[in-house]
Amino acid sequence: MNFIMVLLFGLILTVLPIAVLIIGILWIRNVVARSEKRADEQLFMERERSKQIQVLIERLDHIEQQLDSNAKRS
């Protein structure tokens, strides 16, 4: 009976650190994946904002050209 208890205790001492290590690695991987996802979303939003600003600039240029052509006609 004593031999079985020592064997089980040794097995627990061997398996537990490995399990903790695996859990830690998986946790770190998930944290990194979440931060990469957030960074990708932020980059996407910045690109969309940049496109929207570019469209607004083009519209303002078009309006300015129309105003100039209307001023020349008058």
PDB file of N, CA, C and O in Angstrom:
ATOM      1  N   MET A   1       0.822  -1.189   0.000  1.00  0.00           N
ATOM      2  CA  MET A   1       0.000   0.000   0.000  1.00  0.00           C
ATOM      3  C   MET A   1       0.869   1.258   0.000  1.00  0.00           C
ATOM      4  O   MET A   1       0.575   2.234  -0.689  1.00  0.00           O
ATOM      5  N   ASN A   2       1.929   1.213   0.774  1.00  0.00           N
ATOM      6  CA  ASN A   2       2.838   2.347   0.840  1.00  0.00           C
ATOM      7  C   ASN A   2       3.504   2.583  -0.519  1.00  0.00           C
ATOM      8  O   ASN A   2       3.699   3.729  -0.923  1.00  0.00           O
ATOM      9  N   PHE A   3       3.845   1.520  -1.212  1.00  0.00           N
ATOM     10  CA  PHE A   3       4.475   1.621  -2.531  1.00  0.00           C
ATOM     11  C   PHE A   3       3.536   2.303  -3.521  1.00  0.00           C
ATOM     12  O   PHE A   3       3.980   3.131  -4.316  1.00  0.00           O
ATOM     13  N   ILE A   4       2.259   1.974  -3.487  1.00  0.00           N
ATOM     14  CA  ILE A   4       1.265   2.572  -4.396  1.00  0.00           C
ATOM     15  C   ILE A   4       1.125   4.067  -4.113  1.00  0.00           C
ATOM     16  O   ILE A   4       1.021   4.861  -5.047  1.00  0.00           O
ATOM     17  N   MET A   5       1.121   4.455  -2.853  1.00  0.00           N
ATOM     18  CA  MET A   5       1.001   5.865  -2.498  1.00  0.00           C
ATOM     19  C   MET A   5       2.220   6.646  -2.984  1.00  0.00           C
ATOM     20  O   MET A   5       2.084   7.758  -3.494  1.00  0.00           O
ATOM     21  N   VAL A   6       3.404   6.069  -2.826  1.00  0.00           N
ATOM     22  CA  VAL A   6       4.626   6.728  -3.298  1.00  0.00           C
ATOM     23  C   VAL A   6       4.600   6.833  -4.817  1.00  0.00           C
ATOM     24  O   VAL A   6       4.989   7.863  -5.368  1.00  0.00           O
ATOM     25  N   LEU A   7       4.154   5.801  -5.492  1.00  0.00           N
ATOM     26  CA  LEU A   7       4.069   5.802  -6.951  1.00  0.00           C
ATOM     27  C   LEU A   7       3.079   6.870  -7.430  1.00  0.00           C
ATOM     28  O   LEU A   7       3.375   7.612  -8.367  1.00  0.00           O
ATOM     29  N   LEU A   8       1.914   6.948  -6.794  1.00  0.00           N
ATOM     30  CA  LEU A   8       0.923   7.965  -7.169  1.00  0.00           C
ATOM     31  C   LEU A   8       1.449   9.371  -6.886  1.00  0.00           C
ATOM     32  O   LEU A   8       1.264  10.272  -7.704  1.00  0.00           O
ATOM     33  N   PHE A   9       2.083   9.567  -5.772  1.00  0.00           N
ATOM     34  CA  PHE A   9       2.642  10.872  -5.436  1.00  0.00           C
ATOM     35  C   PHE A   9       3.723  11.271  -6.446  1.00  0.00           C
ATOM     36  O   PHE A   9       3.772  12.423  -6.878  1.00  0.00           O
ATOM     37  N   GLY A  10       4.574  10.340  -6.816  1.00  0.00           N
ATOM     38  CA  GLY A  10       5.610  10.604  -7.820  1.00  0.00           C
ATOM     39  C   GLY A  10       4.996  10.934  -9.176  1.00  0.00           C
ATOM     40  O   GLY A  10       5.481  11.806  -9.897  1.00  0.00           O
ATOM     41  N   LEU A  11       3.930  10.230  -9.510  1.00  0.00           N
ATOM     42  CA  LEU A  11       3.247  10.492 -10.774  1.00  0.00           C
ATOM     43  C   LEU A  11       2.626  11.888 -10.774  1.00  0.00           C
ATOM     44  O   LEU A  11       2.698  12.609 -11.769  1.00  0.00           O
ATOM     45  N   ILE A  12       2.021  12.257  -9.656  1.00  0.00           N
ATOM     46  CA  ILE A  12       1.427  13.594  -9.538  1.00  0.00           C
ATOM     47  C   ILE A  12       2.517  14.659  -9.641  1.00  0.00           C
ATOM     48  O   ILE A  12       2.326  15.665 -10.324  1.00  0.00           O
ATOM     49  N   LEU A  13       3.644  14.458  -8.982  1.00  0.00           N
ATOM     50  CA  LEU A  13       4.736  15.426  -9.037  1.00  0.00           C
ATOM     51  C   LEU A  13       5.346  15.520 -10.435  1.00  0.00           C
ATOM     52  O   LEU A  13       5.931  16.545 -10.786  1.00  0.00           O
ATOM     53  N   THR A  14       5.215  14.475 -11.222  1.00  0.00           N
ATOM     54  CA  THR A  14       5.740  14.495 -12.587  1.00  0.00           C
ATOM     55  C   THR A  14       4.746  15.134 -13.550  1.00  0.00           C
ATOM     56  O   THR A  14       5.139  15.930 -14.403  1.00  0.00           O
ATOM     57  N   VAL A  15       3.483  14.801 -13.428  1.00  0.00           N
ATOM     58  CA  VAL A  15       2.469  15.247 -14.380  1.00  0.00           C
ATOM     59  C   VAL A  15       2.031  16.686 -14.104  1.00  0.00           C
ATOM     60  O   VAL A  15       1.773  17.438 -15.044  1.00  0.00           O
ATOM     61  N   LEU A  16       1.946  17.074 -12.856  1.00  0.00           N
ATOM     62  CA  LEU A  16       1.431  18.397 -12.501  1.00  0.00           C
ATOM     63  C   LEU A  16       2.262  19.541 -13.095  1.00  0.00           C
ATOM     64  O   LEU A  16       1.674  20.455 -13.674  1.00  0.00           O
ATOM     65  N   PRO A  17       3.590  19.541 -12.985  1.00  0.00           N
ATOM     66  CA  PRO A  17       4.358  20.642 -13.599  1.00  0.00           C
ATOM     67  C   PRO A  17       4.199  20.681 -15.119  1.00  0.00           C
ATOM     68  O   PRO A  17       4.160  21.760 -15.710  1.00  0.00           O
ATOM     69  N   ILE A  18       4.108  19.523 -15.746  1.00  0.00           N
ATOM     70  CA  ILE A  18       3.928  19.486 -17.196  1.00  0.00           C
ATOM     71  C   ILE A  18       2.567  20.079 -17.566  1.00  0.00           C
ATOM     72  O   ILE A  18       2.455  20.838 -18.529  1.00  0.00           O
ATOM     73  N   ALA A  19       1.544  19.728 -16.802  1.00  0.00           N
ATOM     74  CA  ALA A  19       0.209  20.269 -17.063  1.00  0.00           C
ATOM     75  C   ALA A  19       0.188  21.775 -16.853  1.00  0.00           C
ATOM     76  O   ALA A  19      -0.413  22.500 -17.646  1.00  0.00           O
ATOM     77  N   VAL A  20       0.832  22.253 -15.803  1.00  0.00           N
ATOM     78  CA  VAL A  20       0.892  23.698 -15.542  1.00  0.00           C
ATOM     79  C   VAL A  20       1.645  24.400 -16.673  1.00  0.00           C
ATOM     80  O   VAL A  20       1.244  25.480 -17.109  1.00  0.00           O
ATOM     81  N   LEU A  21       2.713  23.806 -17.141  1.00  0.00           N
ATOM     82  CA  LEU A  21       3.480  24.383 -18.241  1.00  0.00           C
ATOM     83  C   LEU A  21       2.641  24.460 -19.514  1.00  0.00           C
ATOM     84  O   LEU A  21       2.648  25.482 -20.200  1.00  0.00           O
ATOM     85  N   ILE A  22       1.930  23.403 -19.826  1.00  0.00           N
ATOM     86  CA  ILE A  22       1.070  23.387 -21.020  1.00  0.00           C
ATOM     87  C   ILE A  22      -0.032  24.435 -20.895  1.00  0.00           C
ATOM     88  O   ILE A  22      -0.311  25.159 -21.850  1.00  0.00           O
ATOM     89  N   ILE A  23      -0.655  24.518 -19.734  1.00  0.00           N
ATOM     90  CA  ILE A  23      -1.706  25.521 -19.520  1.00  0.00           C
ATOM     91  C   ILE A  23      -1.134  26.936 -19.661  1.00  0.00           C
ATOM     92  O   ILE A  23      -1.765  27.810 -20.256  1.00  0.00           O
ATOM     93  N   GLY A  24       0.048  27.149 -19.117  1.00  0.00           N
ATOM     94  CA  GLY A  24       0.692  28.470 -19.246  1.00  0.00           C
ATOM     95  C   GLY A  24       0.989  28.827 -20.688  1.00  0.00           C
ATOM     96  O   GLY A  24       0.758  29.961 -21.108  1.00  0.00           O
ATOM     97  N   ILE A  25       1.495  27.880 -21.445  1.00  0.00           N
ATOM     98  CA  ILE A  25       1.792  28.129 -22.863  1.00  0.00           C
ATOM     99  C   ILE A  25       0.513  28.440 -23.631  1.00  0.00           C
ATOM    100  O   ILE A  25       0.488  29.361 -24.447  1.00  0.00           O
ATOM    101  N   LEU A  26      -0.544  27.681 -23.378  1.00  0.00           N
ATOM    102  CA  LEU A  26      -1.813  27.940 -24.053  1.00  0.00           C
ATOM    103  C   LEU A  26      -2.380  29.305 -23.675  1.00  0.00           C
ATOM    104  O   LEU A  26      -2.928  30.006 -24.525  1.00  0.00           O
ATOM    105  N   TRP A  27      -2.253  29.681 -22.417  1.00  0.00           N
ATOM    106  CA  TRP A  27      -2.747  30.982 -21.965  1.00  0.00           C
ATOM    107  C   TRP A  27      -1.987  32.118 -22.660  1.00  0.00           C
ATOM    108  O   TRP A  27      -2.592  33.077 -23.138  1.00  0.00           O
ATOM    109  N   ILE A  28      -0.665  32.000 -22.711  1.00  0.00           N
ATOM    110  CA  ILE A  28       0.155  33.022 -23.382  1.00  0.00           C
ATOM    111  C   ILE A  28      -0.203  33.100 -24.862  1.00  0.00           C
ATOM    112  O   ILE A  28      -0.287  34.193 -25.423  1.00  0.00           O
ATOM    113  N   ARG A  29      -0.413  31.955 -25.495  1.00  0.00           N
ATOM    114  CA  ARG A  29      -0.793  31.941 -26.910  1.00  0.00           C
ATOM    115  C   ARG A  29      -2.118  32.660 -27.128  1.00  0.00           C
ATOM    116  O   ARG A  29      -2.269  33.413 -28.090  1.00  0.00           O
ATOM    117  N   ASN A  30      -3.080  32.427 -26.231  1.00  0.00           N
ATOM    118  CA  ASN A  30      -4.378  33.092 -26.354  1.00  0.00           C
ATOM    119  C   ASN A  30      -4.257  34.600 -26.148  1.00  0.00           C
ATOM    120  O   ASN A  30      -4.910  35.375 -26.846  1.00  0.00           O
ATOM    121  N   VAL A  31      -3.431  35.016 -25.199  1.00  0.00           N
ATOM    122  CA  VAL A  31      -3.234  36.448 -24.963  1.00  0.00           C
ATOM    123  C   VAL A  31      -2.614  37.103 -26.192  1.00  0.00           C
ATOM    124  O   VAL A  31      -3.039  38.182 -26.605  1.00  0.00           O
ATOM    125  N   VAL A  32      -1.621  36.459 -26.768  1.00  0.00           N
ATOM    126  CA  VAL A  32      -0.969  37.000 -27.963  1.00  0.00           C
ATOM    127  C   VAL A  32      -1.955  37.047 -29.129  1.00  0.00           C
ATOM    128  O   VAL A  32      -1.976  38.026 -29.875  1.00  0.00           O
ATOM    129  N   ALA A  33      -2.762  36.015 -29.296  1.00  0.00           N
ATOM    130  CA  ALA A  33      -3.743  35.982 -30.385  1.00  0.00           C
ATOM    131  C   ALA A  33      -4.777  37.098 -30.225  1.00  0.00           C
ATOM    132  O   ALA A  33      -5.162  37.734 -31.206  1.00  0.00           O
ATOM    133  N   ARG A  34      -5.223  37.333 -28.994  1.00  0.00           N
ATOM    134  CA  ARG A  34      -6.189  38.421 -28.760  1.00  0.00           C
ATOM    135  C   ARG A  34      -5.574  39.773 -29.069  1.00  0.00           C
ATOM    136  O   ARG A  34      -6.224  40.625 -29.675  1.00  0.00           O
ATOM    137  N   SER A  35      -4.321  39.982 -28.658  1.00  0.00           N
ATOM    138  CA  SER A  35      -3.686  41.274 -28.915  1.00  0.00           C
ATOM    139  C   SER A  35      -3.440  41.468 -30.409  1.00  0.00           C
ATOM    140  O   SER A  35      -3.556  42.586 -30.913  1.00  0.00           O
ATOM    141  N   GLU A  36      -3.100  40.392 -31.123  1.00  0.00           N
ATOM    142  CA  GLU A  36      -2.933  40.492 -32.579  1.00  0.00           C
ATOM    143  C   GLU A  36      -4.265  40.811 -33.248  1.00  0.00           C
ATOM    144  O   GLU A  36      -4.322  41.609 -34.183  1.00  0.00           O
ATOM    145  N   LYS A  37      -5.318  40.193 -32.771  1.00  0.00           N
ATOM    146  CA  LYS A  37      -6.642  40.456 -33.339  1.00  0.00           C
ATOM    147  C   LYS A  37      -7.029  41.917 -33.119  1.00  0.00           C
ATOM    148  O   LYS A  37      -7.535  42.574 -34.029  1.00  0.00           O
ATOM    149  N   ARG A  38      -6.788  42.424 -31.901  1.00  0.00           N
ATOM    150  CA  ARG A  38      -7.090  43.833 -31.618  1.00  0.00           C
ATOM    151  C   ARG A  38      -6.263  44.749 -32.502  1.00  0.00           C
ATOM    152  O   ARG A  38      -6.775  45.749 -33.004  1.00  0.00           O
ATOM    153  N   ALA A  39      -4.991  44.425 -32.700  1.00  0.00           N
ATOM    154  CA  ALA A  39      -4.123  45.251 -33.543  1.00  0.00           C
ATOM    155  C   ALA A  39      -4.604  45.223 -34.994  1.00  0.00           C
ATOM    156  O   ALA A  39      -4.603  46.254 -35.667  1.00  0.00           O
ATOM    157  N   ASP A  40      -5.014  44.050 -35.479  1.00  0.00           N
ATOM    158  CA  ASP A  40      -5.535  43.942 -36.839  1.00  0.00           C
ATOM    159  C   ASP A  40      -6.808  44.756 -37.005  1.00  0.00           C
ATOM    160  O   ASP A  40      -6.988  45.426 -38.022  1.00  0.00           O
ATOM    161  N   GLU A  41      -7.697  44.702 -36.007  1.00  0.00           N
ATOM    162  CA  GLU A  41      -8.941  45.474 -36.072  1.00  0.00           C
ATOM    163  C   GLU A  41      -8.648  46.971 -36.066  1.00  0.00           C
ATOM    164  O   GLU A  41      -9.281  47.737 -36.793  1.00  0.00           O
ATOM    165  N   GLN A  42      -7.689  47.384 -35.245  1.00  0.00           N
ATOM    166  CA  GLN A  42      -7.336  48.797 -35.187  1.00  0.00           C
ATOM    167  C   GLN A  42      -6.731  49.253 -36.512  1.00  0.00           C
ATOM    168  O   GLN A  42      -7.043  50.342 -36.993  1.00  0.00           O
ATOM    169  N   LEU A  43      -5.875  48.435 -37.098  1.00  0.00           N
ATOM    170  CA  LEU A  43      -5.287  48.769 -38.391  1.00  0.00           C
ATOM    171  C   LEU A  43      -6.361  48.874 -39.466  1.00  0.00           C
ATOM    172  O   LEU A  43      -6.317  49.777 -40.302  1.00  0.00           O
ATOM    173  N   PHE A  44      -7.321  47.959 -39.449  1.00  0.00           N
ATOM    174  CA  PHE A  44      -8.422  47.997 -40.404  1.00  0.00           C
ATOM    175  C   PHE A  44      -9.221  49.287 -40.247  1.00  0.00           C
ATOM    176  O   PHE A  44      -9.564  49.938 -41.234  1.00  0.00           O
ATOM    177  N   MET A  45      -9.515  49.653 -38.991  1.00  0.00           N
ATOM    178  CA  MET A  45     -10.276  50.876 -38.750  1.00  0.00           C
ATOM    179  C   MET A  45      -9.505  52.112 -39.206  1.00  0.00           C
ATOM    180  O   MET A  45     -10.098  53.040 -39.755  1.00  0.00           O
ATOM    181  N   GLU A  46      -8.209  52.133 -38.988  1.00  0.00           N
ATOM    182  CA  GLU A  46      -7.398  53.266 -39.435  1.00  0.00           C
ATOM    183  C   GLU A  46      -7.399  53.356 -40.957  1.00  0.00           C
ATOM    184  O   GLU A  46      -7.469  54.454 -41.510  1.00  0.00           O
ATOM    185  N   ARG A  47      -7.323  52.236 -41.629  1.00  0.00           N
ATOM    186  CA  ARG A  47      -7.365  52.242 -43.103  1.00  0.00           C
ATOM    187  C   ARG A  47      -8.717  52.727 -43.599  1.00  0.00           C
ATOM    188  O   ARG A  47      -8.789  53.485 -44.567  1.00  0.00           O
ATOM    189  N   GLU A  48      -9.788  52.295 -42.945  1.00  0.00           N
ATOM    190  CA  GLU A  48     -11.129  52.749 -43.340  1.00  0.00           C
ATOM    191  C   GLU A  48     -11.258  54.253 -43.130  1.00  0.00           C
ATOM    192  O   GLU A  48     -11.800  54.953 -43.986  1.00  0.00           O
ATOM    193  N   ARG A  49     -10.766  54.757 -42.001  1.00  0.00           N
ATOM    194  CA  ARG A  49     -10.809  56.191 -41.738  1.00  0.00           C
ATOM    195  C   ARG A  49     -10.022  56.954 -42.789  1.00  0.00           C
ATOM    196  O   ARG A  49     -10.447  58.011 -43.255  1.00  0.00           O
ATOM    197  N   SER A  50      -8.871  56.406 -43.156  1.00  0.00           N
ATOM    198  CA  SER A  50      -8.039  57.049 -44.170  1.00  0.00           C
ATOM    199  C   SER A  50      -8.771  57.110 -45.510  1.00  0.00           C
ATOM    200  O   SER A  50      -8.722  58.124 -46.206  1.00  0.00           O
ATOM    201  N   LYS A  51      -9.452  56.016 -45.866  1.00  0.00           N
ATOM    202  CA  LYS A  51     -10.226  56.003 -47.113  1.00  0.00           C
ATOM    203  C   LYS A  51     -11.350  57.024 -47.061  1.00  0.00           C
ATOM    204  O   LYS A  51     -11.594  57.726 -48.043  1.00  0.00           O
ATOM    205  N   GLN A  52     -12.039  57.115 -45.927  1.00  0.00           N
ATOM    206  CA  GLN A  52     -13.135  58.069 -45.789  1.00  0.00           C
ATOM    207  C   GLN A  52     -12.628  59.501 -45.889  1.00  0.00           C
ATOM    208  O   GLN A  52     -13.272  60.346 -46.511  1.00  0.00           O
ATOM    209  N   ILE A  53     -11.486  59.776 -45.286  1.00  0.00           N
ATOM    210  CA  ILE A  53     -10.906  61.116 -45.372  1.00  0.00           C
ATOM    211  C   ILE A  53     -10.527  61.429 -46.810  1.00  0.00           C
ATOM    212  O   ILE A  53     -10.731  62.549 -47.278  1.00  0.00           O
ATOM    213  N   GLN A  54      -9.975  60.444 -47.515  1.00  0.00           N
ATOM    214  CA  GLN A  54      -9.597  60.648 -48.912  1.00  0.00           C
ATOM    215  C   GLN A  54     -10.829  60.954 -49.758  1.00  0.00           C
ATOM    216  O   GLN A  54     -10.780  61.825 -50.627  1.00  0.00           O
ATOM    217  N   VAL A  55     -11.927  60.250 -49.516  1.00  0.00           N
ATOM    218  CA  VAL A  55     -13.171  60.501 -50.252  1.00  0.00           C
ATOM    219  C   VAL A  55     -13.675  61.910 -49.950  1.00  0.00           C
ATOM    220  O   VAL A  55     -14.113  62.614 -50.860  1.00  0.00           O
ATOM    221  N   LEU A  56     -13.620  62.327 -48.699  1.00  0.00           N
ATOM    222  CA  LEU A  56     -14.051  63.678 -48.343  1.00  0.00           C
ATOM    223  C   LEU A  56     -13.188  64.737 -49.020  1.00  0.00           C
ATOM    224  O   LEU A  56     -13.704  65.752 -49.488  1.00  0.00           O
ATOM    225  N   ILE A  57     -11.905  64.514 -49.074  1.00  0.00           N
ATOM    226  CA  ILE A  57     -10.994  65.456 -49.738  1.00  0.00           C
ATOM    227  C   ILE A  57     -11.338  65.552 -51.219  1.00  0.00           C
ATOM    228  O   ILE A  57     -11.374  66.648 -51.779  1.00  0.00           O
ATOM    229  N   GLU A  58     -11.590  64.403 -51.861  1.00  0.00           N
ATOM    230  CA  GLU A  58     -11.956  64.412 -53.279  1.00  0.00           C
ATOM    231  C   GLU A  58     -13.272  65.161 -53.495  1.00  0.00           C
ATOM    232  O   GLU A  58     -13.407  65.916 -54.457  1.00  0.00           O
ATOM    233  N   ARG A  59     -14.239  64.951 -52.601  1.00  0.00           N
ATOM    234  CA  ARG A  59     -15.518  65.663 -52.723  1.00  0.00           C
ATOM    235  C   ARG A  59     -15.326  67.166 -52.554  1.00  0.00           C
ATOM    236  O   ARG A  59     -15.912  67.960 -53.291  1.00  0.00           O
ATOM    237  N   LEU A  60     -14.501  67.552 -51.578  1.00  0.00           N
ATOM    238  CA  LEU A  60     -14.239  68.979 -51.377  1.00  0.00           C
ATOM    239  C   LEU A  60     -13.527  69.589 -52.590  1.00  0.00           C
ATOM    240  O   LEU A  60     -13.833  70.714 -52.985  1.00  0.00           O
ATOM    241  N   ASP A  61     -12.591  68.860 -53.172  1.00  0.00           N
ATOM    242  CA  ASP A  61     -11.920  69.337 -54.387  1.00  0.00           C
ATOM    243  C   ASP A  61     -12.924  69.523 -55.521  1.00  0.00           C
ATOM    244  O   ASP A  61     -12.875  70.510 -56.256  1.00  0.00           O
ATOM    245  N   HIS A  62     -13.829  68.564 -55.651  1.00  0.00           N
ATOM    246  CA  HIS A  62     -14.855  68.644 -56.695  1.00  0.00           C
ATOM    247  C   HIS A  62     -15.759  69.856 -56.460  1.00  0.00           C
ATOM    248  O   HIS A  62     -16.083  70.581 -57.401  1.00  0.00           O
ATOM    249  N   ILE A  63     -16.162  70.072 -55.220  1.00  0.00           N
ATOM    250  CA  ILE A  63     -17.008  71.230 -54.891  1.00  0.00           C
ATOM    251  C   ILE A  63     -16.251  72.522 -55.163  1.00  0.00           C
ATOM    252  O   ILE A  63     -16.820  73.478 -55.690  1.00  0.00           O
ATOM    253  N   GLU A  64     -14.973  72.554 -54.805  1.00  0.00           N
ATOM    254  CA  GLU A  64     -14.158  73.744 -55.048  1.00  0.00           C
ATOM    255  C   GLU A  64     -14.052  74.034 -56.546  1.00  0.00           C
ATOM    256  O   GLU A  64     -14.126  75.191 -56.961  1.00  0.00           O
ATOM    257  N   GLN A  65     -13.878  72.990 -57.353  1.00  0.00           N
ATOM    258  CA  GLN A  65     -13.820  73.177 -58.810  1.00  0.00           C
ATOM    259  C   GLN A  65     -15.144  73.707 -59.342  1.00  0.00           C
ATOM    260  O   GLN A  65     -15.160  74.573 -60.217  1.00  0.00           O
ATOM    261  N   GLN A  66     -16.253  73.192 -58.823  1.00  0.00           N
ATOM    262  CA  GLN A  66     -17.567  73.680 -59.255  1.00  0.00           C
ATOM    263  C   GLN A  66     -17.754  75.141 -58.879  1.00  0.00           C
ATOM    264  O   GLN A  66     -18.258  75.934 -59.674  1.00  0.00           O
ATOM    265  N   LEU A  67     -17.347  75.495 -57.663  1.00  0.00           N
ATOM    266  CA  LEU A  67     -17.453  76.900 -57.242  1.00  0.00           C
ATOM    267  C   LEU A  67     -16.578  77.813 -58.104  1.00  0.00           C
ATOM    268  O   LEU A  67     -16.987  78.918 -58.460  1.00  0.00           O
ATOM    269  N   ASP A  68     -15.375  77.344 -58.434  1.00  0.00           N
ATOM    270  CA  ASP A  68     -14.502  78.142 -59.296  1.00  0.00           C
ATOM    271  C   ASP A  68     -15.094  78.316 -60.682  1.00  0.00           C
ATOM    272  O   ASP A  68     -15.055  79.409 -61.248  1.00  0.00           O
ATOM    273  N   SER A  69     -15.641  77.239 -61.230  1.00  0.00           N
ATOM    274  CA  SER A  69     -16.230  77.354 -62.581  1.00  0.00           C
ATOM    275  C   SER A  69     -17.475  78.223 -62.549  1.00  0.00           C
ATOM    276  O   SER A  69     -17.726  78.955 -63.506  1.00  0.00           O
ATOM    277  N   ASN A  70     -18.258  78.171 -61.490  1.00  0.00           N
ATOM    278  CA  ASN A  70     -19.432  79.045 -61.366  1.00  0.00           C
ATOM    279  C   ASN A  70     -19.017  80.499 -61.182  1.00  0.00           C
ATOM    280  O   ASN A  70     -19.688  81.397 -61.691  1.00  0.00           O
ATOM    281  N   ALA A  71     -17.929  80.748 -60.467  1.00  0.00           N
ATOM    282  CA  ALA A  71     -17.431  82.112 -60.259  1.00  0.00           C
ATOM    283  C   ALA A  71     -16.910  82.680 -61.565  1.00  0.00           C
ATOM    284  O   ALA A  71     -17.075  83.872 -61.822  1.00  0.00           O
ATOM    285  N   LYS A  72     -16.283  81.854 -62.399  1.00  0.00           N
ATOM    286  CA  LYS A  72     -15.756  82.318 -63.683  1.00  0.00           C
ATOM    287  C   LYS A  72     -16.901  82.663 -64.646  1.00  0.00           C
ATOM    288  O   LYS A  72     -16.785  83.589 -65.448  1.00  0.00           O
ATOM    289  N   ARG A  73     -17.982  81.927 -64.561  1.00  0.00           N
ATOM    290  CA  ARG A  73     -19.141  82.177 -65.439  1.00  0.00           C
ATOM    291  C   ARG A  73     -19.814  83.497 -65.094  1.00  0.00           C
ATOM    292  O   ARG A  73     -20.341  84.181 -65.972  1.00  0.00           O
ATOM    293  N   SER A  74     -19.796  83.850 -63.827  1.00  0.00           N
ATOM    294  CA  SER A  74     -20.515  85.065 -63.389  1.00  0.00           C
ATOM    295  C   SER A  74     -19.777  86.319 -63.699  1.00  0.00           C
ATOM    296  O   SER A  74     -20.256  87.411 -63.391  1.00  0.00           O
TER     297      SER A  74
END
